[in-house]
Amino acid sequence: MTSTSEASRNNQFRTYDRETSVVFLKTKERFGGLSNMAGGFPLCVNGVRIRTSEALYQACRFPHLPDVQRTIIDERSPMTAKMRSKPFRKDSRPDWDAVRVKIMRWSLRVKLAQNWNEFGRLLLSTGDRPIVEQSRKDDFWGAKVIDDGTLVGMNVLGRLLMELREQLKGDEAESLHEIEPLSIPEFLLFRQPIEVICAAGGSRRPVGLDARHERPVAPPPPRDLPQPSLFDQPMIDKGQMDIKTDRAAEAENTIGPKPYSGYRDSAHDWLGAAPEHWQVVRSKYLFREVDDRTDTGTETLLSMRQAHGLIPHNKVSTKPVTPEDLKGYKRVRAGQMVLNRMQASNGMFAVAREDGLVSPDYAVFRLLQPIEPDYFVNLFKTNIYRAKFRQESKGLGTGMSGFLRLYSDRFGTIPAMQPPEDEQRIIVSFIRNYDQRIRRLIQNKRKIAEAASERLKLVTREAMNSTDAQEIRLDVATQLVIRPVERAPANLYIPVGLYNRGRGMFLKPETPGEELGDSHFFWIKAGDFIFSGQFAWEGAVALVGDEADGCIASHRYPILRGTEGVVDTSYLLAFFRSDYGQLLLDIHSRGAAGRNRPLNIRSLRKEKIRIPPAEIQQEIRRIIDLETAIRKRFKSELAKINEYRERLISDIVTGKLDVRHIELPALDENTSLEDIDLSDDVLETDDTELMEGADADE
């Protein structure tokens, strides 16, 4: 006999027709932004920056476990954030099943309120069609594929999104600007009650669609009956107070950046309002492309970096280049602006500080007006412009960002906000001043982590030189992992990759077995020691942590496990980060100097290494654990600094905040921004580097 709960569940199942529905599965697809896994929709709750609605939802499971909440929120990847919660699921709040739908609805409203234009536009672009999350195994939040044209499931997430879309279209849209906390027990973040969530400044009806006029209409799916409510009463109260006036008044009384006194319509919905004395002009009236090629290749090669702009190639790479290699490269003059066409949607613009050469695939622009080019570089790095550049980029296929380019004719049609020239200089001066102080702060925080690293090097060197250390061949001290994964096409796996320079391991997206390609894969577990088969000579080695336990590594990543009673793999990490260990990796990496130098793991394992007694190895493990904790905290703090910086600069260069009245402390003229730090992890916005010659092994 079917139980009452099962009958109720079955009554909530829906059948959807793919052709007449908006179906999303992968985040890079057209409607992928509807997924909780989608990046690009940052949130802020109680002053805490949270990258995705998935991380927020998972954190709400554990109001009584703030350390677990922190672990989830600190993860950059939404899939990893979800995985972080799994070991603690048994400790979820006791009423989780009863409140999880309410929490999901609240999370989606926070996502809309704080990403009003981007997420609102995406929601409204679905018209009146059913919204369905396709899932391989979850028919509660999503719907499973039954055949090529049909999906069946409760589709709770899709139905919450449809509910939100209808509220956004209606008269209650304004009330979505302010999100009250849920009326449930223990609704906490880091032991503090969750407060009212307010929309970002300047939010209004999402651009491009009027809720009651000219809505795209699609026929309803013939097999989907009217859906009774699965949920409680909506969280939005039509009587909620509009606090814009209060916030504006408060801003007027501050001594920091504040809104301008008057605004006007920019005439471009995606830009919103502009200060009334600013112009909005097409980029072709500000910049003109020049194509001047070198015949000799003897000029200085410049490389573009996300954080530091155009800098001499030899400052950031040991990769040799000859004048012959550079013939046909583009000349650039100091003061000109350069665009990496393939990375426009990642904000890869820079101003040349010196004459030199750049890649032939870059676009070089001279200035047509007396303007401050650094202002426009900061403007073009904002999320709103990056989204526009992606929309205007052309190339092969859909969603294949690696093959999309922003061509100069399309760039020229895009409107740019243009303050008066003197105000541009004030804005640039404010940003440079702010960046110098931020970089000094980061540099000071890094010194703490570097102190732990220096301590590790010292102890490792003493251990290797200890009279009690024994010389043992690596193939005796370790075992090579050779147990392959027997892949099932429909099962999901999480591959790993390594960064160079000892920066550790990262998790790649969860991938079905059928999409893993032709590589052989091996299971890894916590405590394994792993090399990059291509970039070990550059320091791409790592110790597998708990977060990667049960993941997989391709056959290009040799994996060692320590022989019990002989060596702790923490010591292997310390050893191969030492000067002698790095020398061995270099010696056993075949090929000439260059990027592609595969590691000969068999010859390396024949080397004898000095292994200290167990108590010294344990001391090294303790130092590594301390160093890891410090670097994790530093990474978390750096992410928060970056997120705040990006939001502040965006608000300034798009005219939401006025900095003309702020008196700036003098810059240290003896120290340039570039001199403070040239490492790629400072002020980068993503773990994956975005420029040519990327040093992430992916």
ABEGO torsion letter per residue (X at the ends): XBBAAAAAAAAABBBBBAAABBBBABAABAAAAABAABBGBBBBBGGBBBABAAAAAAAAABAABAAAAAAAAABABAAAAAAAAAAAAAABBAAAAAAAAAAAAAAAAAAAAABAAAAAAAAAAAEABBBBBBBAABAAABBBBABAABBBEAGAAAAAAAAAAAAAABAAAAAAABBBBBBBBGBBBGGBBBBBBBBBBGBBBBBGBBAABGBBBBBBBAABBBBBBABBBBABBAABBBAAAAAAAAAAABABBBBBABBBBAGBAAAEBBBAABBBBBAAAABBBBBBBBAAGABBBBBBBAAAEBBBAAAABABBBBAAAABGBBBBBBGBBBBBAAAAAAGBBBBBABBEBBBAABBBBBBABBBBAAAAAAAAABAAAAAAAAAABBEBEBGBAAABBBBAAAAAABBBBBBBAAAAAAAAAAAAAAAAAAAAAAAAAAAAAAAAAAAAAAAAAAAAABAABBBBBAAAABBBBABBBBBBAABBBBBBBBBBGGAEBBBBBBBBAAAAEABBBBBBBBGBBBBBAAAAAAGBBBBBBAAABGBBBBAABBBBBBBBGABBAAAAAAAAABAAAAAAAAAABBEBBEABBBBBAAAAAABBBBBBBAAAAAAAAAAAAAAAAAAAAAAAAAAAAAAAAAAAAAAAAAGABBAAABBBBBBBAABBAAAABABAABGBABABBABBGBABBX
